Amino acid sequence: MWQGFIVLVTFTLTASAWAQNAEFTPIFQSQHDLGWVLAEPVGKENADYRLRRQRIGANGLLPGGEWGYRLSIEVSSGEPELRDGYVSYRGIENFYAALGHTREAHGIYEKAGNQWLHFLERPTGITVFQPRRTYGLLVSPHDTHWTLQAGIHGEGTGRTGQNNTGRGLTGRAVWRPWVDLAASEVLHFGVNTRYREPNEQTLDFQANGQEAMLREPLVDTGTLVGVDHYHTVAGEFYYTDGPLALLSEARMARVEREGSLSDPVFWGGSAQITYFLTGEQREYQLIGSTFGKVAPRDSMWDGGIGAWEVGLRVDTVDLQDEDVQGGRLYSGTLGVSWWPVSRLRLMANYVYNVTDQQALPERNPQYFLTRVQIAF
């Protein structure tokens, strides 16, 4: 019922915006991935192609600029699936609110659009505990040097995983002691937390080592039963100065279970450095307190070479505690991105994984992953 209601409301707002010549921006996103396992194959295939994302939709503002909307549908699986479907309000100065199906406020990577990620995938050390989109209400007062975000959330739709069942609360606070948006110079510190009660009292954390094609978990807690609730606490750091960007997040998840069952604590984290060889910079977004779009200085349409970015990331996941032997995973990723024009991006990542597991043989696969992306 909620899914249909949110789609109906956002569709109505979209149609109204179109009819009244308000701000209307179509959404189209297509990501095509091709990857190979270079060592120690896992899963059923050593190479695979995947239509990673195929989304259509629209977003914008109604006349007056106080109310906005966003609706996006994922169609890569053949069956339309709701991704974003919410209405927003920004009629009060330095205040933003959103109601509907959207991302939770839980870290700098969670609020960032996937088309602007520095690497093909978000870091394993963060996504293993990460929520996806859920129905809920988000409120966010903000100013130049700070942002507060709080949300109450329920179920999600589609392939959201067990981490998103039930109900929960999220909170995030960001402080920017140094910020110059025009020059893309930002120093950002943040903390966030999340509390959730699963409906079926089960939970499963698993990590696949930076790839989304072969879909074979390298570490996995298995199904934890008797889960009353779990909560995560995280810290985040982001620094950007023109073409240079440093980003780090660390996260702890504690699972509270009933009776004599253990209450394990799991950990994850990542750190990365990226640099634009051609001098570009990523936009920084105050409302979401995250990184945003990239535009080439010298597009190939104008006779230039486009935008070139290189990066290195390391991350880790620890899913072993008490009687849970989910294993540990350490990953390193080298990446290069090229935007020949603003709407087209070509990417390549090399990923080296090392596992440490007591219950299962160690697996240390290496991946070479590529992507062609069209997004506007």
C-alpha positions in Angstrom: 0.0 0.0 0.0 2.7 2.5 1.0 4.6 1.8 -2.3 1.6 2.6 -4.4 0.8 5.7 -2.3 4.3 7.2 -2.6 4.4 6.5 -6.3 1.0 8.1 -6.8 2.0 11.2 -4.9 5.3 11.7 -6.6 3.8 11.0 -10.0 1.1 13.6 -9.3 3.7 16.2 -8.3 5.8 15.4 -11.4 2.9 15.8 -13.7 1.9 19.0 -11.9 5.4 20.4 -12.2 5.4 19.6 -15.9 2.1 21.3 -16.5 3.0 24.4 -14.6 6.4 24.8 -16.1 8.1 24.3 -12.6 11.5 22.9 -12.2 11.5 19.4 -13.9 14.6 17.3 -14.5 14.4 13.8 -16.0 16.4 11.0 -14.6 18.1 8.4 -16.7 20.9 6.1 -15.6 22.5 3.1 -17.3 25.5 1.2 -15.9 27.0 -1.8 -17.8 29.6 -3.8 -15.9 32.0 -6.5 -17.1 34.4 -8.2 -14.7 36.9 -11.0 -14.4 38.2 -13.1 -11.5 42.0 -13.0 -11.9 42.9 -15.5 -9.1 41.2 -18.0 -6.9 37.8 -18.1 -8.6 34.7 -18.0 -6.5 31.1 -18.6 -7.4 29.9 -20.1 -10.6 31.6 -17.9 -13.1 35.1 -16.5 -13.6 33.8 -13.6 -15.7 30.4 -12.0 -16.1 28.5 -9.1 -17.6 25.8 -7.4 -15.6 23.4 -4.5 -16.3 24.2 -3.0 -12.9 21.6 -0.2 -13.0 19.0 1.0 -15.4 16.9 3.8 -13.9 14.4 6.3 -15.1 12.4 9.0 -13.3 12.3 12.7 -12.6 12.9 15.2 -9.8 12.4 18.9 -9.3 10.6 21.7 -7.5 7.0 23.0 -7.6 6.3 26.7 -8.2 7.6 28.7 -5.3 10.5 26.3 -4.6 9.2 25.1 -1.2 8.1 21.6 -2.2 10.0 19.1 -4.3 9.8 15.6 -5.4 11.9 12.7 -6.7 10.7 9.5 -8.4 13.0 6.8 -9.8 12.3 3.3 -11.0 14.9 0.5 -11.4 14.1 -1.6 -14.5 17.3 -3.7 -15.0 15.7 -6.9 -13.7 12.8 -6.7 -16.1 10.3 -5.9 -13.4 10.0 -2.2 -12.4 11.2 -1.6 -8.8 10.8 1.6 -6.8 14.1 3.2 -5.8 13.3 6.8 -4.8 9.8 8.0 -4.3 9.5 10.9 -1.9 8.3 14.5 -1.5 10.6 17.1 0.1 10.1 20.4 1.8 12.5 23.3 2.1 10.2 26.3 2.8 12.1 27.2 6.0 15.5 28.7 5.7 18.3 26.1 6.4 15.8 23.3 6.8 15.1 20.2 4.7 12.6 17.4 5.2 11.7 14.4 3.0 8.8 11.9 3.3 8.7 8.6 1.4 11.0 6.0 0.1 14.6 7.2 0.2 18.1 6.6 1.7 18.6 6.7 5.4 20.9 9.3 6.9 23.7 7.0 7.9 27.1 8.2 6.6 28.7 10.1 3.8 28.6 7.2 1.3 25.0 6.3 2.0 23.8 9.8 1.0 25.9 10.0 -2.1 24.6 9.2 -5.6 26.0 6.0 -7.0 26.9 7.7 -10.3 29.4 10.0 -8.5 31.2 7.3 -6.4 35.0 7.3 -6.7 35.0 3.5 -7.4 32.5 1.1 -8.9 31.1 0.1 -5.6 30.8 1.5 -2.1 33.4 0.1 0.3 32.7 -3.3 1.7 33.6 -2.2 5.2 30.7 0.2 5.2 28.1 -1.5 3.0 28.1 -4.7 5.0 26.2 -2.8 7.7 24.6 -0.3 5.4 20.8 0.3 5.1 19.3 0.7 1.7 16.2 2.7 0.8 13.3 2.5 3.3 10.0 4.3 3.9 10.3 7.0 6.4 10.6 10.6 7.4 13.9 12.6 7.4 14.4 16.0 8.8 17.6 18.0 8.5 18.4 21.5 9.8 21.7 22.8 8.4 24.0 25.7 8.0 27.3 26.4 6.3 29.4 24.7 9.0 27.1 22.0 10.3 24.3 19.6 9.4 22.0 17.5 11.6 19.9 14.7 10.2 17.3 12.5 12.0 15.0 9.9 10.6 12.4 7.3 11.5 12.1 4.4 9.1 10.2 1.2 8.3 10.2 -1.3 5.6 12.0 -1.0 2.2 11.0 -2.4 -1.2 12.7 -4.8 -3.6 16.1 -6.4 -3.0 16.8 -4.6 0.2 18.0 -7.5 2.3 17.4 -8.5 5.9 19.2 -5.4 7.2 16.2 -3.3 6.2 13.2 -5.2 7.7 11.4 -3.9 10.8 11.5 -0.4 12.1 14.3 1.9 13.1 15.8 5.3 13.9 18.8 7.1 12.4 20.8 10.2 13.4 23.7 12.0 12.0 25.7 15.1 12.9 28.3 16.8 10.6 30.7 19.6 11.4 32.6 21.6 8.8 35.2 23.8 10.4 36.5 24.8 7.0 34.4 25.1 3.9 34.6 27.0 0.6 32.1 25.5 -1.8 33.2 27.6 -4.8 36.7 26.2 -4.6 35.6 22.8 -3.4 37.6 23.1 -0.2 35.9 21.2 2.6 37.0 19.7 5.9 34.2 17.5 7.2 33.8 15.4 10.4 30.7 13.4 11.1 29.2 10.8 13.5 26.1 8.8 13.0 24.1 6.0 14.6 21.3 3.6 13.6 18.9 1.5 15.7 16.7 -1.2 14.1 14.4 -4.0 15.2 14.1 -6.8 12.6 10.6 -8.1 12.0 11.5 -11.8 12.0 14.2 -11.6 14.7 16.9 -12.7 12.2 19.8 -11.0 10.6 22.6 -11.8 8.2 25.7 -9.7 7.5 27.8 -10.6 4.5 30.4 -9.0 2.3 31.5 -9.8 -1.3 34.7 -7.8 -1.7 33.8 -4.8 -3.9 32.1 -6.6 -6.7 28.4 -6.9 -7.6 28.5 -9.2 -10.6 29.6 -12.7 -9.3 27.6 -12.1 -6.1 29.5 -14.6 -4.0 30.0 -13.6 -0.4 33.5 -13.9 0.9 32.6 -13.5 4.6 29.2 -14.2 6.1 27.8 -14.4 9.6 25.1 -16.8 8.5 21.6 -16.3 9.8 21.6 -14.9 13.3 18.5 -15.9 15.2 16.8 -14.5 18.3 17.7 -10.9 17.3 15.9 -8.4 19.5 17.6 -5.3 17.9 20.9 -4.1 16.6 22.5 -0.7 16.5 25.5 0.8 14.7 27.8 3.7 15.6 30.0 5.3 13.0 32.5 8.1 12.4 33.3 9.8 9.1 36.0 12.1 7.7 36.1 13.9 4.4 38.7 16.4 3.1 38.8 17.9 -0.3 41.0 20.6 -1.8 40.3 21.0 -5.5 41.4 17.8 -7.3 42.5 16.0 -4.1 40.0 14.1 -1.9 40.5 12.0 1.3 37.6 10.0 2.7 37.4 7.6 5.6 34.6 5.9 7.5 34.5 3.4 10.4 31.5 1.5 11.7 30.6 -0.8 14.7 27.5 -2.9 14.8 26.3 -4.6 18.0 23.6 -7.3 17.8 21.4 -7.8 20.9 19.9 -11.2 21.1 17.4 -12.8 23.4 18.0 -15.2 26.3 21.4 -16.9 26.6 22.4 -16.1 23.0 25.6 -14.1 22.5 25.6 -10.4 21.6 28.3 -10.1 19.0 30.0 -6.9 18.0 31.2 -6.5 14.4 33.5 -3.9 12.8 34.1 -2.3 9.4 36.0 0.6 8.0 37.6 2.1 4.9 40.0 4.9 3.9 40.7 6.3 0.4 42.6 8.9 -1.5 41.6 10.1 -5.0 43.0 12.8 -7.4 41.9 14.4 -10.6 44.9 14.4 -13.0 43.1 17.0 -15.1 42.3 19.4 -12.2 38.5 18.8 -11.8 36.8 18.7 -8.4 33.7 17.1 -7.0 30.8 19.2 -5.9 30.0 19.2 -2.2 26.4 19.1 -1.1 25.5 20.9 2.1 22.0 19.4 2.6 23.2 15.8 2.2 26.7 16.5 3.6 28.2 14.4 0.9 30.1 14.6 -2.4 28.3 15.3 -5.7 28.7 15.6 -9.4 31.8 16.0 -11.6 32.0 18.0 -14.8 35.0 17.8 -17.2 36.9 21.1 -17.6 37.8 20.3 -21.2 35.2 18.0 -22.7 36.1 16.0 -25.8 33.2 17.9 -27.5 35.4 21.0 -27.2 38.6 19.2 -28.3 39.9 18.4 -24.8 40.7 15.1 -23.1 37.9 15.0 -20.6 38.3 14.4 -16.8 40.7 11.7 -15.5 40.6 10.5 -11.8 42.8 7.9 -10.1 42.3 6.5 -6.6 43.3 4.0 -4.0 41.1 2.5 -1.3 41.6 0.0 1.5 38.9 -1.4 3.7 38.2 -4.2 6.2 35.3 -6.1 7.7 35.4 -8.2 10.9 32.5 -10.5 11.3 34.0 -12.7 14.0 33.0 -12.3 17.6 31.7 -14.5 20.4 30.4 -17.7 18.8 29.9 -16.1 15.4 32.6 -17.1 12.9 31.8 -15.0 9.9 35.4 -14.3 9.0 37.5 -11.2 8.3 38.0 -9.6 4.9 40.7 -7.1 3.9 40.5 -5.4 0.5 42.6 -3.0 -1.6 41.2 -1.2 -4.7 43.0 0.7 -7.4 40.7 2.7 -9.7 40.7 5.0 -12.7 37.8 6.9 -14.1 37.4 8.9 -17.3 34.7 11.3 -18.2 35.2 12.1 -22.0 32.0 14.2 -21.8 29.9 15.2 -18.8 27.2 12.4 -19.2 29.5 9.5 -20.1 31.9 7.8 -17.7 34.3 4.8 -18.2 35.7 3.1 -15.1 38.2 0.3 -14.3 39.0 -1.2 -10.8 41.5 -3.8 -9.7 40.6 -5.3 -6.4 42.7 -7.6 -4.2 41.0 -9.4 -1.4 42.4 -11.4 1.6 40.2 -13.4 3.9 40.9 -14.8 7.4 38.4 -17.4 8.4 38.4 -20.0 11.2 35.4 -22.0 10.0 36.1 -22.0 6.2 39.2 -22.2 3.9 40.7 -18.8 3.2 39.8 -17.3 -0.2 41.8 -14.5 -1.7 40.3 -13.6 -5.1 41.4 -10.7 -7.3 39.0 -8.9 -9.5 39.3 -6.7 -12.6 36.1 -4.8 -13.0 35.0 -2.3 -15.7 31.9 -0.1 -16.2 30.4 2.1 -18.9 28.0 4.6 -17.4 25.5 7.1 -18.9 23.7 9.3 -16.5 21.8 12.5 -16.4 
